[in-house]
Amino acid sequence: MAIQYGSTEQAFEAIHSSLNDLMAPPKGNKVTKIEFTWTASAQVETLSAFDGAALLFTLTFTWNEDGTLSSVTRA
């Protein structure tokens, strides 16, 4: 989806939609527990989502040198 510069509301909607898709559990599962790991500089490194004891997915966060979020990858 192409968002025109200055279209803040559309940009936030696109980001929200992408994050919803990224965090959606596989069909038939629900997220019942979330675990985090942190970098030495207190930034979120991973977020692991579980249904009971079963790991559903892990999000890995990559940070720029200036402390801003660079990317989020789901595995």
Contacts in CASP RR format, 6 or more apart in sequence:
PFRMAT RR
TARGET T0000
AUTHOR 0000-0000-0000
METHOD contacts of the structure
MODEL  1
MAIQYGSTEQAFEAIHSSLNDLMAPPKGNKVTKIEFTWTASAQVETLSAF
DGAALLFTLTFTWNEDGTLSSVTRA
1 14 0 8 1.000
3 10 0 8 1.000
3 11 0 8 1.000
3 14 0 8 1.000
4 10 0 8 1.000
22 59 0 8 1.000
22 72 0 8 1.000
22 74 0 8 1.000
23 31 0 8 1.000
23 49 0 8 1.000
23 59 0 8 1.000
25 31 0 8 1.000
25 49 0 8 1.000
25 51 0 8 1.000
25 56 0 8 1.000
25 57 0 8 1.000
26 56 0 8 1.000
26 57 0 8 1.000
29 51 0 8 1.000
29 54 0 8 1.000
29 56 0 8 1.000
30 51 0 8 1.000
31 49 0 8 1.000
31 50 0 8 1.000
31 51 0 8 1.000
31 56 0 8 1.000
32 50 0 8 1.000
32 51 0 8 1.000
32 52 0 8 1.000
33 49 0 8 1.000
33 50 0 8 1.000
33 52 0 8 1.000
34 47 0 8 1.000
34 48 0 8 1.000
34 49 0 8 1.000
34 50 0 8 1.000
35 47 0 8 1.000
35 48 0 8 1.000
35 50 0 8 1.000
36 44 0 8 1.000
36 45 0 8 1.000
36 46 0 8 1.000
36 47 0 8 1.000
36 48 0 8 1.000
37 44 0 8 1.000
37 45 0 8 1.000
37 46 0 8 1.000
38 44 0 8 1.000
38 45 0 8 1.000
39 45 0 8 1.000
39 63 0 8 1.000
41 67 0 8 1.000
43 61 0 8 1.000
43 63 0 8 1.000
43 67 0 8 1.000
44 61 0 8 1.000
45 60 0 8 1.000
45 61 0 8 1.000
46 58 0 8 1.000
46 59 0 8 1.000
46 60 0 8 1.000
46 61 0 8 1.000
47 58 0 8 1.000
47 59 0 8 1.000
47 61 0 8 1.000
48 55 0 8 1.000
48 57 0 8 1.000
48 58 0 8 1.000
48 59 0 8 1.000
49 55 0 8 1.000
49 56 0 8 1.000
49 57 0 8 1.000
49 58 0 8 1.000
49 59 0 8 1.000
50 56 0 8 1.000
57 74 0 8 1.000
57 75 0 8 1.000
58 74 0 8 1.000
58 75 0 8 1.000
59 72 0 8 1.000
59 73 0 8 1.000
59 74 0 8 1.000
60 72 0 8 1.000
60 73 0 8 1.000
60 74 0 8 1.000
60 75 0 8 1.000
61 69 0 8 1.000
61 71 0 8 1.000
61 72 0 8 1.000
62 69 0 8 1.000
62 70 0 8 1.000
62 71 0 8 1.000
62 72 0 8 1.000
62 73 0 8 1.000
63 69 0 8 1.000
63 70 0 8 1.000
64 70 0 8 1.000
END
